[in-house]
Amino acid sequence: MDKRIRACASLRGEITPPGDKSISHRAIILNSIAEGRARIDNLCPGADCQCTIACLQALGVGIKGPEPLGSPQAIEVLGVGRGGLREAPNTLDAGNSATTMRLLAGLLAAQPFLSIITGDDSLRSRPMERLIQPLRLMGAEIWGRQDDSLAPLAIRGGRLRGITYALPVPSAQLKSALLLAGLWAQGDTVLEESAPSRDHSERLLQAMGAKMEVDDGRIAIAPVSAPLMSLDLRIPGDISAAAYWLVAGAIHPDAQIKVTGCGINPTRTGIIDVLRAMGANLKVENQRMEGGEPVADLLLKSGDLIATKIDAQIIPRLIDEIPVIAVAASMARGTTVIEDAAELRVKETDRIRTTVDELSKLGIRVEELPEGMVIHGEGRLRGAEVDSHHDHRLAMALAVAALVAEGETVVRNAEAVDMSYPAFWQELEKLGQQ
Ligand code: S3P
């Protein structure tokens, strides 16, 4: 599908972002292995979370929804408790979702049966040795294609032992996979991370009864003696989805946007810090807690932006927002440098390459670095034909750029937004019309 976008005179309105994708995956998985019935509201409607649901159903978990529950984003999970998962009758399909594949691989490494998990072309090219290596240290039997580096993964689950392990990359997917493996291992599992990655698993695990200690980059989980307790929760709005509206508001000359019910977990708010450092007119109001996570309303008004520098310590707190941050930088005064972002090369696409290529087509002066990019802010974008490369975050970042470009922009493969934010194009239209 192609989307045609023209700059609009003003951007005004209120947006409620979809439920957070990362928290949604974790809420489904952890409630599946807990004991009891849990209702999850405001689940992320994207295809990625549907893959997690389908995989767990294939493993014997009863998941109902949305129709009988009266809300389009509500599901009910009937947890199977410890030892309740069953060997799936077929290969598990994680689609485009690395969170599904990696978290489930950690969980399945401890289940006494065989699992094979695969994904689409993009997911089958993403690194899995980072997961296979520590799981093997825990005693897991797990294999992958190409010398155990790529999916499909084959896992013969069994007894695991806890390990102490320094994560080679600050990856929340890897951390969460090892915590799930550690739940039923013998002895504690202790993980060390060099920069803080999202901590939704830690929060949920603790709320459901797991014994954990989290302290300054060291995360320890003790094996559980009793089953996890199921947990009803409402998923906060996804700050990674809100980021497109925040940047749109910051770069458009006549914008006033309110994003309501947005998660502001400090491990995710790098986008807020960066926009503030760039001088954006951004207010955080009405802070509260929802589902064990901090939530707020965010208000964004037009303003002048200045360039900034982004490097290692903040990268995990804004990793998914870098394509749209590059768009903000293109409208800022000065040159923005993004470094230490090698992880971007192994996302749904090589996001350094695809962001640089596609933003260049819009007339932005942007240079590729081995682990980042340099963006020269000139403030004049030209409409062009650009491609999402089937990457949802790139599709949305390009749409935001189109809002301030001269003439028409065509975004090819625009349906990629369905992975995390199926209502994105409708919301965009609404904002431009008010
Ligand atoms: C995610 C972690 C991040 C992020 C991804 C979602 C998660 O990936 O990019 O979109 O839910 O744990 P890494 O763990 O590979 O950094």
Residues whose N, C-alpha, C, O or C-beta is under 5 A from the ligand:
A	BS01	S3P	S22 T99 P170 S171 A172 Q173 L174 I319 D320
